[in-house]
Amino acid sequence: MLNEADLQGLFVPLITPFDTEERLDLESYDRYLSSLLQHDIQGIVLNGTTGESPTVAWEEVGTLFKAARTCLNQRRLPIIVGSGTNSTAESVRRTEAAGHWGADAVLAVTPYYSRPSEEGIVEHFRRIASVGIPVVAYEVPSRTGVALSPEMMKRILDLDGVIGLKDASGGLSLAAELLPHCPKPILCGEDALLLDMLQLGAAGGMLASANVNTADFLNLLTQVTEGNISLAAETFDRLLPPIRLLFRESNPAPLKWLLARQGLLASDTLRCPMGPISAGLQEELVAIT
Ligand SMILES: O=C(O)C1=N[C@H](C(=O)O)C[C@H](O)C1
């Protein structure tokens, strides 16, 4: 299982390939994952936002987990499974199941929709963490509609079993507040802020856009670790235009389109209500790839 020290570097959230009838496409999954695994990444994330967690059934996540294990073969690469929902009991049940499958950690999103109190949110994370599988807390207010204060986030990070945070809070203030005092790793989950967050002391990133240009993301992390910030800035300048396009329309629609264009997926199909990207964005993506 993953510990705090392991939660650093580049973790790549996987997309979930579908055929044109919106059924899981495991052949594409294997081809796409095999290609990603040519890179020396530190882990993969199943059933994150990029994996279309709102429309993927939990049984299907089990199928994807098995397929990923088969594709990894003997390679020991951490697998983090998104097990967080807005129901505490369901999140606990999923975390237990992910533990049985052999997940190295789970990703638990701030509970959305119900608008729980601060105490309720901390209790939600406490119960998930008490399962005994390491928990990475995932703060993404643009999707959950709930923005946690640094004080709240500290309370969650103080819980036993919570090993770190994926910060997709949309700005730098949460990381800037937490990082100077936080003994647990914080990973950037806001792709366009990666370089800034690394310079503040983030331990790495969990980034949908690292599904493409993966080698450049890994170089960037090495350059920052080695203190070569001017080179890192040059690398990031090259990464930023594709990052911006990949988030111009809702992630993971542009990413899936690009992976299909690269021949890694048979189709760019998303599950309804998500749908294809615009013709205009397709043209822009072609122009920079
Ligand atoms: O799948 C994820 O996990 C990620 N989700 C974020 C989002 O789409 O909101 C972006 C991040 O790069 C990874």
Residues whose N, C-alpha, C, O or C-beta is under 5 A from the ligand:
A	BS01	LIG	P13 G48 T49 T50 G51 G189 D191 M206 L207 A208 S209 N251
